[in-house]
Amino acid sequence: MDFLTDNLLTLILFTPTLVGAVLLFLPQQEKALLRWVALLGSLIPLALALGLWFGFDSGLSGFQYEFKATWYEAINSSFHLGVDGLSLTMVLLTTLLTPIAILASFNIQERVKAYMILFLMLETGMLGVFLSLDLLLFFVFWEIGLVPMYFLINQWGSEKGERTLWGGRKIAARTYASFKFMIYTMAGSLGLLLAIQMIGIAAQTYDLTELFRTWPTMVRLENVPLGLPVSTVKAIAFWAFAIAFAIKVPVWPFHTWLPDAHTEAPTAGSMILAGVLLKLGAYGFLRLVLPLYPAEAKTYAGALAFLATMAIIFGALAAYGQDDFKRLVAYSSVNHMGFVVLGIAAAAHAAGTENAVIALNGAVLQMFNHGLSAAGMFFLVGVIYERAHTRNLNELGGLFPIVPVYGGILIFTSMASLGLPGLNGFISEFLVVRGSWPVFTLFTALSTIGLFFTGAYILKGIKQVLHGPLNEHWVGHITEINLREIVVIAPLMLLMLWIGVWPNWILDVINKAMAMLF
């Protein structure tokens, strides 16, 4: 039992990779076997994460279940893992959504082995970001998660559509989307790596537990690049971190890669991209930017709040203007993640106050809630696309009498995304608005414009899919949601309702972590 406790985080982190290695030795033609091994294997990290959740003591400060081993001794970098309430919440979300997404992928027919291995590698990359307590290790896992998603979009994305490049050359839309996703994220990662190296050289360590204690108050640095003043070094590193994480969230105007990537990705890829990968950017702000750069974060909090407000408003307006159902849901992610960034900005400006803790509670819970509702919405778009082979809202309509169970599930999930009281989205958005209002009153008030149009685009999607005159073309062509698909969406719906009715079970863990953050 001591071995399991001492190595629990390592087991959670590398079990998906081990399952992927097992898949390598299974025959390619045994598609059913590959799917079930991947699914059952992905349930192991979930079981371990549940054990971690129930064994976690939210009353203790600092990190728990720490594991540390020498990794790169020459530069004082170690394989250091640990969890607090923030990372624990994200680990639970990741290990929950991965098996759900794999089950949603059972209709994949081409290169099943490669697909499942990439998905499991992606899970390891995401978990590594949330568990790492070493800056260099954090960056390694940050990049590991990028590669599988690139191939999932590029190889298993939508086969329809072309994009015209400069010079008139045409390429497949999924090739364009995957390349754009890679370039945007790599551009942010380059600055992030340079800043991490600068911190490592100046502070002589990459260990986050040490950096949290020393880096914010450090006034004299040895080996400073180019002999720059300490304030300049910290400002450069702050902006490198902030831009990298803003691209990943994504914050307006760094968001343009997101609609393309979502639209072209396979259904399960979109579920994980929206459900977890976007959270890596917000997690970076919470784990690294606020603790390491409190002064710089407070100075530029107003600018971050402005960008968050623009993301909320423009994301909602853009979603309302879409006729592609999947693209509508994609822009909704920009809108919803804007509230996360608004809460982070308010906390940065009012650090140490009650309002900061409330805003951070809302931001972290919104990350978890958006993971549930966005994954559910993308899955439901995939369900109707698999049957109708179109996502054009103008070609659907009046489907409720044909698919009443699907229609009910779509309305429920849409209301959770909308923020209907009694469902999860209301709790987190309320907390963000409550915490941000005394800090950034104008930006918070303007953000309600985005809330208004959130209702508009959600109702537009429901109306054009389920209500209105029945398009007779679909009679006999569209079938009801099946049992496997209900099993995929049911856990998400249960959690949406559970958090909406009784959020204390998760807010207690989040609140104590946020109160200790500053």
N, C-alpha and C positions, 0 to 999 in steps of 0.2 A: 504493500500500500504506500509506503514511503517513496518507493521508486516512482509510482504513478504520480504522486503529489509533486515530487521534486522535478519531474520531467513532463508535467501535464501540458505546458505551453509548447514544448518541442514536439510532443505527440500531435497536438492539434494542428501545429504548423505544417508538419511534414507528412502526415497521414495521407492527404490528397495526392502528394507526389508519389508516395509508395503505391497507392492504388493505381495511379497512372503507369507506374513501372510494371505492375502486374498485367495491365491491359496490353502492354507491348508483346507479351508472350502468348496472348490469345489469338486465335485465327481471325483474320479480317472478315471472312465470310459469315462468321457466327455473330450476326448483328444483335440478336436478342440477348445472347450471353454478354456481349460487350456492354449493352445498355444496363442490364441488371447488375453487373459487377460494378460499373461506375456509380449507379444509384446507391446500392448497398454500401459501397465504400465511402460515398460522400455522407452517409448517415453516421459514420463513426466520429468524424470531427464534431458533428452536431451533438451526439451523445456526450462526448468529452466536454464540449462547451456548456452543456446543461449542467454537468457535474461541476464545472468551474463556476457557473453562476450561483448554484446553491451552496457551494463551499466558500464563496467570496464574502468577506466581512466588510460591509460598506462603512462601518464605523471607524475603521482604521485609516490613518493617513498614509500617503505614499503608495508605492507599488507592492503588489502581492504576487506570490507564485514566481518570484524572480529566478531566472536561470542565467548564469554568467560563465563564459568559458573564453579562454584566450583564442583570438581569431587572427588578428593581424598585429602582432606584438610590436613590430618596428614603428608603427605610427600610433600606438596606444588605442587601437580599435578592438573591441571585443564582441563576441556573440552574446549579446545581452538582451534578454526578453523579460517582460513584466506586464502586469495589467493593473489598471485602476478602473473606476466606474465608467470613464469615458471609453477606453479601449475595450472593456468587457462588453459594453452595449453594442459596439460595432462588430466584435467577434461573434456575438450571438446572431446579429443580423446576417453576417456573411455565411456562417455555417447553416443558417436556416434557409436562405435563398438559394444556395448552391444546389442542394438535392431537389428542391422544387423546380429550379431551372433545368436540371438534368432530366427530371420526369417530363417536363414540358417538351424536351428534345427527342422524345421517343419516336417522333415521326420523321426524324432525320434519316435519310436512306443512303447518302453518299459518304464514303470515307468515315464511317462511324467511329472506328478506332481512333483516328487522328483527332476527330472532333471531341471525343470524350477525354482524351489525354490533355488536349489544350484547355478544356474547361477545368480540369483538376489542377493543372499548372497555374491557371488564373486564380483559383482559390488560394493556393499557397502564396502567390504574390500579394494578394489583398490582405490575407491574414498577417503576413510578414510586416506590412506597413503598420498595422494596428498593434502588433506585439513588440516591435523593435524599440529598444532603449539605447540605441547607438546610432548616431547620425549617419555614418557610412552604411551601416546595415539597413537603415531606413531607406536610403537611396537605392541600394541594390534591389530590395523588394519592390520599391516604387517602379523601377524599370522592368522588373520581371513581369509585373502585371500588364505592362503595355504590349508585349510581344504576342501573347496568346489572343488578346482581343483584336489585334490587327489582322491576324490570320482568320479568326472567326468571321469577321466582317468581309474580308477579301475573298474567302473561299466558300463560305456558306451563306453569304448575304443574298439579297434579292437579285434575281437574274434579269429582271426587267429594268429598263431605263438606261440612258446614256447621258454623258456630260460632254459638252464641247469645250475643248481647251483653246488657249490662244493659238492662232494659226489655223483653226478649223478642224484640228484633229479630234476625233471622238474616242472616248474610252467608256468602259462599263461604269455605271454609277457607283457600284459597290467598290470598284478599284479606286475611284476618285475619293469616296468617303473614307476608306481605310487609310489611304495615303494622307489625306487631310488630317485625320485623327492622329496619325503617327507624327506628322510634321509639327502640328500645334503642340502636342505634349512634349516632344523632344526639344522644341524651342524653349519651353519653360524649364525643362529638366536640365538644360545646359547651364543656365544661370544658377539653378539650385545646386548643382554639383560644384561649381566654382565657389559659391558662398560656403558650402560645407567644407571644402578644402581650406578656404581662408580661415574659417573658425577653427578647424583642426590645427592649422599651423600656428595661429595666434594663441589659442588656449591650451595647446599641447594635449588635447583629449577630444574624443568624439562621444564620450559617455554622457547621455542626457541627464542622468541624476546629478553628475558633477556640474555640467553646464548650467542646469537650472539654478544651482546655488551660486555660481561664480560669474557667469557671463553677463547677466543684466547689470551688475554693479561694477564690473571690471573697468577700471579707468586707465590702466597701463598694460599694454600688450607687448610681449616680445615677438620678434620676427614678423612685424606687421608688414604686409606687402607694400612696396614702394615708399615706405616710411610715412604712410598716411596717418592722420589723427584717428584716435579711437572712435570718435563720433562719426567720422566718415566711413570707417570700416563697418561699423554697426548699421549705418544707414544703407550702405550698398548691400550688405547681407540681408537686411530687412526687405528691401525692394525685390531682391532676387527670389527670396522665399515667397513674398506676397504675390508676385506675378505668376510664379510656377503654380501656386495653389489656386489663384484666381482663374487660370486657364482650365484647371481640372474641375472646378466646381460645376459649371463655368459661370463667371460673373460677366455681365455685359460690360464692354463690347468684345470680350474674348470668347463668346459663346458660339460663333458661327460654325464651328466643327460639329457641334452637338446634333442639330437637326439632321444633317447628312448621315452621320454615323448611326443614329437611331433608326432612321428610315430604311437604311440599307442592311442593317444587321439582322441576323436571324432572330426569331422571337425570343429565345432564351438569352441570346447575346444582349438584346435590348433590355431584358429584365435585369441582368446583372450590371449592365452599364449604368442604367438609371438607379438600380437598387443599391449598389455598393460602390462602383468606381467613382461616381460623382462625389461620394462621401469622403474619398481620400483627400480631396482638396480642402474641404471643410475641416476634416480631421487635422490636416497640416496646420491650418490656422490656429486651431485650439491647442494642439499638442506642442507646436514649435513657436509660432509667431507670438502669441500672447505671453507665454512664460519667458521666452528668450529676449523679446524686444518690447517690454511694457511701455517704455518711454516713446519709442518710435510709433508703436501701435496707437497710443493715445493721441499723438500729434496728427497722425493721418487717418484717424477714425472717421472724421467727417467725410473725407474723400471716399472711404470704403462704404459708408452709409449711403452716399449719393449713388455709387455704382450699384449697390444692392437695390435701392429704390428704382433705379432705371431697369434693372433686371426684372423686378416684380411687375412694373407697368408694361414695359415693352414685351416681356415674355407672355403676359396675358393677352395683350393686343395682337401679337403675332399668332398666338394659338387660335384666337377667335377668327383670324383671317384665313385659316387653312381649310382646304377641302380634302386633304389626305388625312385620314383618321390617325395614322401613326405619327405623322408630322405634327398634328395637333397635340398629341400626348407628349411628343418630344419637347415642344416649346413650353408645355406646362411645367416641365422639369426646371427650365430656366426661371420661371415664375416662382415655383415653390422653393427652390434653393436660394432664391433672393432673400427669403425670410430668414434662412439660416445665417446668411452673411450679415443681414441687418442686426440680428441678435448678437453676433460676434463683434460688430462695430460698436454697438451700444455698450457691450461689456468692456471693450478696450478703452472707451472714453470714460467710463464710470467705474473703473477697476476698484474692487474692494468694497463696493456698496451693495445694498440689497437688490437694487435694480439690475446690477451686473449679473448677479447670481440667477435672478429670475429670467433675464434675457438668455443666458447661457443654457439654463434648463430647457427653455423653449427651443433653442437652436439645436441642441443635441437630440431632443425628442422629435423635432421636425426631421432630422436626418433619418432617424429610425422609422418614423411614420411615412415619410416620403418613399423610403425603401420598400415598404409594404404596398402602398397604394400605387406607386409607379410600376412596380413589378407586376401587380395585378392588372393594371390597365393595359400594359404592353402585351401581356398574355392574352387578354380578352380581344385585343385588336388582332393578334395572331390567330385566334380561334375563328373569327369571322373571315379573315383573309384566306385561311386554309380551305374554307368552304366556297367562298364567293370569288376568290382570286382577284379581288380588287379591294382597295382601301379608299376609293373615291366616295366620299359621303353623298355626293349627288346621285350616285348610281345605286345606293342602298335605299332604305326607307320602308317603314311599315312592317318591320320584321317581327314585332312582338307576338302576333298571333301564331307565327311559325315556330319561334324559338322562345317560349315564355320563360323557361328556366334560365337560359342565357341572358334574356332581357332583365330578369330580376337581379341576377348576379352583377350585370353591367351597371344597373342603377345603384345598387348598394355600393359597389367599388367607386363609382363616380362621386357619390355623395361623401364618401370618406375622403377622396381627393379634394372635393369642394370645401370641406371643413364644416360639415353639418354637425351641430351639437349632438352629442351622444356617440359620435364616432371619433377616431383617433386624430384626424387632422385638425379638428377644432381646438383640442387641448394645447397642442404645440404652437399653433399660430396665435392663440390667445396669450400664451405666456410670452412669446416674442414681442407682441404688440404692447403688452402690459409692462415688460421690462424696458422696452425702447422708448415708450412714449415720454417719460420724464427726461430722457437724455437727448433724443433727436425727435422732438415733437413734430416739426414740419415734415421730415422725411417719413415718419410713421404715418402721419395723416395722408400724405401723398400715396403711400403704399396701399391705402384702402381703395384707391382707384383700381389697382391690380386685383384686389379682392373682389371688387364688383365685376370685373371682366372675367375673373375665374369662374364665377357663377354663369356668366354669359357663354363662355366657350364649352363648359361642361354640359350645359343644357342644349347647346347647339349640337354637340356630338350625340347626345341621347336622342334628341328629336330626329336627326337625320338618319340614324340607324334604326330606331325602334318605332317611331311614330310617323304620322302622316299617311298618305295613300300608299297602299302596298304595291311595290314593284312586282308585277305578276311574273316577271322573268325568274324570280327566285323560288317560286312555288315548285316544290319537288326537287330543287337543287341544293337548298340549304337545310341541313339537318341539325337537330338539337345537340347541345353540348353533351359530350359523352362522360362516362364514369371516370376515366383517367384524368380528363380535364377538370372535372369537379374536385377530384382529389388534389390537383395542383392548386386550385384557387381557394379551397376550403380553409387551410391553415392561415392564409393571409386574411381572409374575411373574419375568422375567429379572433385574430389579434387586433384587427381594426376595431371590432366591437369591444373587446376586452379593455383595450387602452382607453377607448372613448368613455366607457362606463366606470372603470376603476384603474386609473393611471398610476396609482401610488406604488404598485409593485416594481415599476421601472423607474419612476421619478425619484424614488427614495435612493436608488443607486446613483442616478445621474446627479441629483442635488448635492449629495455629500462630496462627490468628486469635483463639482464645479465650485463649491464653497472652499475647497482646498486648493483650487487652481492658482489663486493669486497669493 
